[in-house]
Amino acid sequence: MNAPLEDSLTPQIRVEDDRTGLSITTLRSALADNLFYIQGKFPGTATKNDYYMALAYTVRDRLLQRWLNTTQTYRKNVKVVCYLSAEFLIGPQLVNNLINLGIYAKIRQAVEESGLSLQELIEQEEEPGLGNGGLGRLAACYLDSLSTLEIPAIGYGIRYEFGIFDQEIRDGWQVEITDKWLQYGNPWEIARPEEYVEVKFGGRSEHYYDEKGNYRVRWIPDRVVKGVPYDTPILGYQVNTANTLRLWKAEAIESFDFQAFNIGDYYGAVDAKIVSENLTKILYPNDEVIQGKELRLQQQYFFVSCALQDMIRLLLSTEVSLETFHQQFAVQLNDTHPAIGVAELMRLLVDEHRIDWDKAWHITQNTFAFTNHTLLPEALEKWPIELFGRLLPRHLEIIYEINQRFLDRVRMKYPRDLGKLSRLSLIDESGERYVRMANLACVGSHAINGVAELHTELLKKTVLKDFYEFFPEKFANVTNGVTPRRWMVLSNPRLTRLITEKIGDRWITHLDDLRKLETLADDASFRQQWRQIKQETKGDLAAYIRKKLDIIVDPKSLFDIQVKRIHEYKRQHLNVLHVITFYNRLKHDRDLDITPRTFIFGGKAAPGYFMAKLIIKLIVSVANIVNNDPDVRDRMKVVFIPDFNVTLGQRIYPAADLSEQISTAGKEASGTGNMKFALNGALTIGTLDGANVEIREEVGAENFFLFGLTTEEVYGLKARGYRPFDYYNQNAELKAVIDLISSGFFSHGDVDLFKPLIDNLLYRDDYMLLADYQSYIDTQEKVSQAYRDRENWTRMSILNVARMGKFSSDRSIREYAQKIWKVEPVPVELLQLCPGGQ
Ligand code: GL9
């Protein structure tokens, strides 16, 4: 593969030495030095990983200048965005940094002249899987855009020792393997042990009068954990800004628990260390619905407290009054996971810094803004009062106080409306009592946003209806976006080169420029090049599939791809119903003139989500039958690609012809995979859900394959009484598909294996697959017909890409900056050069 782009950034460093120089000679010698002095290896004994590490350090050296200068700039009274997220799915760093530094081509030359293959070294990198899916990846795209737009920002999160599990498929079932991403070292992070903070847990609060007779509260914890920050630079695209992703690791405090309680008890002392360090050991692998586990609440509080203490320290180091906190920081809550921050900031301001309640509340409300990421009602986070009070006794008191003051206002506005009161309360008292984190986030923030237009509208009408009626001015929409650097320049170098040849490279930071491709859609030779590139990229994916799975797929067939977390609402099993329908049609008419397809699936299931795991088993079982049936050979293949992650996404999105975005209308908040596919020239088959609605609006209805019920129709049908069995009974082709699964045809005669799935579809079908089946099948037939007219398909593909400008995360971040954070770009100058520089 060639360089995604020619290097264009001239370094402003005057002394060319091993650490900063960019000549090929210097880069080669830096690589050799790092191999020797950092990895401690001679070339003869060095492993591929040693070379990868040496290269990574060579690159890191070359971005430190920008990173340190950025940090300096932010000490000077500028408003900083703090993005609080339990997940950051940043993906591999090497290539991204090469591209953003503009040194990809040079490094490739230096590496190759050293007798190595850059591609091989790139493949050595373990991606930090510190997220589950869309929500964590969105946080990473936003960090990229914040830096590229030169907006001062810090991402705060958790340095999980084990990220999202690696997925293996054994006998068709998902098996989870521990993700030991740190085992060979992480060259991109720098630990800052001297900047540790202490986080308390448990115990009780003590109310007292201070020396001046003021009423005070202090928290006497029964456990203290140390939070140690690890920093990763997030370099913007060809700018000097390199913001910081600061992730916290929990460690034991030796002086506590240790000496005082365990004199002579060595094992007990080590126990304390283990208990503390367990806090940041593992990422919870659940998507959407997170169960109320105590360790999870500990994780949330831990990183949020670390972050807020860090901000306060930063601010106090500049001699600015703490009362300006909200003017110095805009803190975004990525879902309710960090919502405890509202109570924690109040505690820090009131208890520890002695600011009075009203002033502290003003600061708090003006600091926080809250993004909701899901409409699934079962996903609303709540914590049993007993658990909450045991872990965070002072925060529970603060939450009661916030609630009392808030409910007083509610009573003023709605006298005698007890329903309102109980729905808005921060405490759920309908049965066992719970703290409601979404309510805390709404009350403690000045802005609340959904992640796509439809989603925001539905929030206002459903899960946050009462809050919308009470605080309409707080609500806004910010439609999600994805970074074109990773999701085009890095992952699709061929298309990047073609587009840049035609319209220049400004589109990389101003994605609306892609509009200039519209007229080229009518240019036959451009279409030929476009097709050629898609063909080659599909060839690469076909080679990967053959190597990893020993399945031969035809790159000339239509690549129909669904990759995302496995979830019933995302309806991978609706896709399977189409696969089997397609298969049955071929079997019944062997001469059927069908458009050959390769059906590709990928995605992880939450380890405890039985139905999702059964859906994977179904996909793999269908694949095994279909791929070994000579009757359909050359006309269809089914592939489940294991271990879908960022790295694999980079291979897969660019190779798609058709993007499957088929969730039940009203369930997917936005989706971001839908954007990555379309940006890379896939056409979408989709429902009117999440950001699909806006994608269709942008690309034009004629360039989008729409099917299925609308949200209103879904609600209406549910209200009238949905009877999935009737659809089964009345649709012969659907019945044949379901009966084939039930018969054991895909399960070696085992008629029980898929029964839970089938029974669910026939008698419940919460996600209305059967209601949408016929519409989906008919639309898939249109897709097949459209693909036969390759010229027109290419036209539609080009127009899709040309009209994707809106879905850059740069646009999303600009909206957050203007509407919510009130922040401006602060360009970084490379004033203070590195030691040795002049
Ligand atoms: C999600 C939504 O389900 C997606 O529709 C949305 O695009 C992203 C980002 O806003 O957030 N919310 C959520 O909990 N997840 C999402 O993907 N789940 C995971 O991240 C696994």
Boltz pocket constraint, residues with backbone or C-beta under 6 A from the ligand:
constraints:
  - pocket:
      binder: B
      contacts: [[A, 132], [A, 133], [A, 134], [A, 135], [A, 136], [A, 138], [A, 286], [A, 287], [A, 288], [A, 372], [A, 373], [A, 374], [A, 451], [A, 480], [A, 565], [A, 667], [A, 668], [A, 669], [A, 670], [A, 671], [A, 672], [A, 690]]
      max_distance: 6.0
